[in-house]
Amino acid sequence: MMNLPTTHDFTGKVVVVTGAGGVLCGDMARAFAQAGAKVAALDLNEEAVKKLAEELKAEGFVCEGYKANVLDLEALEAVHAQVLADLGPCDILVNGAGGNNPRATTDNEYQHEAKEGQKTFFDLDQAGVDFVFKLNFQGTLLPTQVFAKDMVAKKSGNILNISSMNAYTPLTKIPAYSGAKAAISNFTQWLATHFAGTGIRCNAIAPGFLVSNQNRALLFNPDGTPTARSGKILSSTPTGRFVDSAELLGGLFFLCDDKAASAVTGVILPIDAGFSAYSGV
């Protein structure tokens, strides 16, 4: 059982979470289940979401795990049919699938510092860049096309996208990921406007810097001391700390709660320990 930060009640709501096979979105799926929702956990990693569903069922909650490729519209339609049969029409969609790729990342922050054999901007792999844009942008657009149909029919619902600090100011080394997340923020506002007359709200959270298994080697040396990049992040964060994944849940619940956030749509909420507010001086 997770220790939830708030007491929002999502009893009876059907919540679809993409990327739920990962730690971050898996926690979001778990939190919604504990708050009373019927959760559909979607991920390309079927084993991970099936395990999550089994754990939650054993604890007395409602969750089903589904293998889903967020870049395959036909496959998503098939999963949608399964969710309708198992749980009912979607009330809340969390577009959590996304990520970066080493092929779309430079080795150096600055071109003039590049050394022989290092991957520079000119060496970025076209297919890698294409994959990052597709995974983040189309991986949000396609599930929304599929599951928001339920919301239009019910004239109510919530779409919650995952933006990033990269969307405000691009981070060095990761141009494709930064651009893709900027597109997510823009798309969130577009959706909020497009669906304004249907009863659907669309918002996003922009997580700050979290320590995960994926980025631990970038942030900490083998001896546990912060890397140079980690030092830059912390020196640019007024509170001087990283964000814990559990700290995203309060903002997530607030934005998806029709009573608490009834007039909130088109918002990208930073949950970043102050990073986006700090000018550096």
C-alpha positions in Angstrom: 0.0 0.0 0.0 1.2 3.5 -0.9 0.9 6.4 1.5 -1.2 8.7 -0.6 -0.6 12.5 -0.2 -4.3 13.5 -0.5 -7.8 12.0 0.0 -9.3 12.5 -3.5 -12.0 10.0 -4.3 -12.0 8.4 -7.7 -14.4 5.6 -6.9 -16.0 4.2 -10.0 -13.8 6.1 -12.4 -12.1 4.2 -15.2 -8.5 5.4 -15.4 -6.2 4.4 -18.3 -2.5 4.8 -17.7 0.0 4.3 -20.5 3.6 3.6 -19.6 2.4 1.8 -16.5 5.1 -0.8 -16.7 7.6 1.8 -15.5 8.1 2.9 -12.0 6.8 6.4 -12.3 3.5 5.6 -14.1 3.2 2.3 -12.3 3.0 4.4 -9.1 0.4 6.6 -10.7 -1.7 3.6 -11.6 -1.3 2.2 -8.1 -2.3 5.5 -6.5 -5.5 5.8 -8.6 -6.4 2.2 -7.7 -6.0 2.9 -4.0 -8.2 6.0 -4.5 -11.0 3.8 -5.7 -10.6 3.9 -9.5 -10.8 1.0 -11.9 -7.4 1.1 -13.5 -6.3 -0.1 -16.9 -2.5 -0.3 -16.9 -1.0 -0.2 -20.4 2.5 -0.9 -21.5 4.6 -2.6 -24.2 6.0 -4.6 -21.3 3.1 -7.0 -20.7 4.8 -8.8 -17.9 5.3 -5.6 -15.9 1.6 -4.5 -16.1 0.3 -8.0 -15.5 2.4 -8.2 -12.3 1.2 -4.7 -11.2 -2.4 -5.8 -11.8 -2.0 -9.0 -9.8 -0.4 -7.1 -6.9 -3.2 -4.6 -6.8 -5.9 -7.2 -7.0 -4.3 -9.1 -4.1 -4.6 -5.9 -2.1 -8.3 -5.6 -2.9 -8.1 -3.0 -5.7 -9.3 -3.1 -9.3 -6.7 -3.1 -12.0 -6.2 -4.9 -15.3 -2.9 -5.0 -17.3 -2.8 -4.8 -21.0 0.0 -5.1 -23.6 -0.1 -1.9 -25.7 2.0 -0.2 -28.2 1.2 3.5 -28.1 2.5 3.9 -31.6 0.1 1.4 -33.1 -3.4 2.7 -33.6 -4.9 -0.6 -34.6 -3.4 -2.3 -31.5 -4.7 0.6 -29.3 -8.2 0.2 -30.7 -8.1 -3.5 -29.8 -6.9 -2.7 -26.2 -9.7 -0.1 -26.0 -12.3 -2.8 -26.8 -10.8 -5.0 -24.1 -10.9 -2.1 -21.5 -14.5 -1.4 -22.4 -15.5 -5.0 -21.9 -13.5 -5.4 -18.6 -13.9 -2.0 -16.9 -16.1 0.3 -18.9 -15.6 3.6 -20.8 -12.5 5.7 -20.0 -13.0 8.7 -17.6 -9.4 9.6 -17.1 -6.4 9.1 -19.5 -2.9 9.5 -18.2 -0.5 9.7 -21.2 2.6 8.5 -19.4 4.4 6.6 -22.2 7.6 8.5 -23.3 11.3 8.7 -23.0 14.6 9.5 -24.6 17.1 7.5 -26.7 20.9 7.5 -26.7 20.9 7.8 -30.5 19.3 11.3 -30.1 21.7 12.5 -27.4 25.0 14.3 -27.8 28.1 13.5 -25.7 29.0 17.1 -25.0 27.0 20.1 -23.9 28.9 22.4 -26.3 30.2 21.8 -29.8 33.5 23.6 -29.2 34.2 21.1 -26.4 33.8 18.0 -28.6 36.7 15.6 -28.7 37.7 13.1 -31.3 35.3 10.1 -31.3 32.5 11.7 -29.4 29.0 12.0 -30.7 28.2 15.6 -31.6 25.1 17.3 -32.9 26.2 16.4 -36.5 26.3 12.7 -35.5 22.7 12.5 -34.2 21.0 9.5 -35.7 18.0 10.4 -37.8 16.1 7.3 -36.9 16.8 7.9 -33.2 15.5 11.4 -33.3 12.5 10.2 -35.2 11.8 7.6 -32.6 12.0 10.1 -29.7 9.5 12.4 -31.4 7.1 9.6 -32.2 7.3 8.0 -28.8 6.6 11.2 -26.9 4.3 13.1 -29.3 2.5 10.4 -31.3 2.6 8.2 -28.2 0.4 10.8 -26.6 -1.7 11.8 -29.6 -2.8 8.2 -30.6 -4.0 7.0 -27.2 -5.9 10.3 -26.9 -7.6 9.7 -30.2 -8.7 6.2 -29.0 -9.7 6.8 -25.4 -11.1 10.4 -25.6 -13.9 9.1 -27.7 -15.4 7.6 -24.5 -15.2 11.0 -22.9 -16.8 12.9 -25.7 -19.7 10.4 -25.6 -20.1 10.9 -21.8 -19.5 14.7 -22.1 -17.0 14.5 -19.3 -13.4 13.3 -18.7 -9.8 14.2 -18.1 -6.7 13.9 -20.1 -3.4 14.2 -18.2 -0.2 14.5 -20.2 3.4 14.3 -19.0 5.6 17.3 -20.0 9.0 18.1 -18.5 11.4 20.9 -17.4 12.8 20.5 -20.9 9.7 22.0 -22.3 10.4 25.3 -20.6 14.1 25.6 -21.4 15.9 22.9 -23.4 18.5 20.9 -21.5 21.9 20.4 -23.1 22.7 17.1 -24.8 19.0 16.1 -25.5 17.6 18.2 -28.3 15.1 15.7 -29.5 13.6 14.9 -26.1 13.5 18.6 -25.2 11.7 19.4 -28.5 9.3 16.6 -28.1 8.3 17.6 -24.5 7.8 21.2 -25.7 5.4 19.7 -28.2 3.6 17.9 -25.4 3.0 21.2 -23.6 1.7 22.9 -26.7 -0.5 19.9 -27.5 -1.9 19.9 -24.0 -3.1 23.5 -24.6 -4.4 22.6 -28.0 -6.4 19.7 -26.7 -7.8 21.8 -23.8 -9.1 24.3 -26.4 -10.3 21.7 -28.9 -12.3 19.8 -26.3 -13.5 22.8 -24.3 -17.1 22.4 -25.3 -17.3 18.7 -24.6 -16.8 18.6 -20.9 -13.3 17.3 -21.2 -10.4 19.0 -19.4 -6.8 18.5 -20.5 -3.8 19.4 -18.4 -0.2 18.3 -17.9 2.4 18.0 -15.1 6.0 18.9 -15.7 8.1 16.9 -13.3 11.4 18.3 -12.1 14.5 16.2 -11.8 13.9 12.7 -10.2 16.5 10.1 -9.4 15.6 6.8 -11.1 17.4 3.7 -12.3 17.4 5.2 -15.8 19.3 8.3 -14.9 21.2 7.4 -11.7 24.5 7.0 -13.5 24.1 10.5 -15.0 23.5 12.0 -11.6 25.8 10.1 -9.3 29.3 8.7 -9.5 29.9 5.1 -8.5 31.0 6.3 -5.0 27.7 8.1 -4.5 28.9 11.6 -5.0 27.0 13.9 -7.3 28.3 14.2 -10.9 29.0 17.6 -12.5 25.6 17.5 -14.2 23.9 16.7 -11.0 25.7 19.6 -9.3 24.4 22.0 -12.0 20.9 20.8 -11.5 20.9 21.2 -7.7 22.6 24.6 -7.9 19.8 25.7 -10.3 17.1 24.4 -7.9 16.3 26.9 -5.1 15.4 24.1 -2.7 18.6 22.3 -3.5 17.1 18.9 -3.9 15.7 16.4 -6.3 12.0 15.6 -6.6 10.6 12.4 -5.2 8.3 10.5 -7.5 5.6 10.4 -4.8 5.5 14.2 -4.9 3.9 14.1 -8.3 0.8 12.4 -7.1 -0.8 15.4 -5.3 -0.7 17.4 -8.5 -1.9 14.5 -10.6 -4.9 13.9 -8.3 -5.8 17.6 -8.2 -5.7 18.1 -11.9 -7.8 14.9 -12.5 -10.4 15.8 -9.8 -13.5 17.4 -11.4 -14.5 19.0 -8.2 -11.2 20.4 -7.1 -10.0 21.5 -10.5 -13.3 22.1 -12.4 -12.1 25.3 -14.0 -8.5 24.2 -14.6 -7.7 23.2 -18.2 -4.8 23.9 -20.5 -2.4 24.1 -17.6 1.1 22.7 -17.4 1.9 22.3 -13.7 5.6 22.3 -12.7 6.4 19.9 -9.9 10.1 20.8 -9.7 11.2 22.0 -6.3 11.5 25.5 -7.8 13.7 24.8 -10.8 11.6 26.6 -13.3 11.2 29.7 -11.1 15.0 30.3 -10.6 16.9 32.6 -12.9 20.3 31.6 -11.7 20.9 34.9 -9.7 
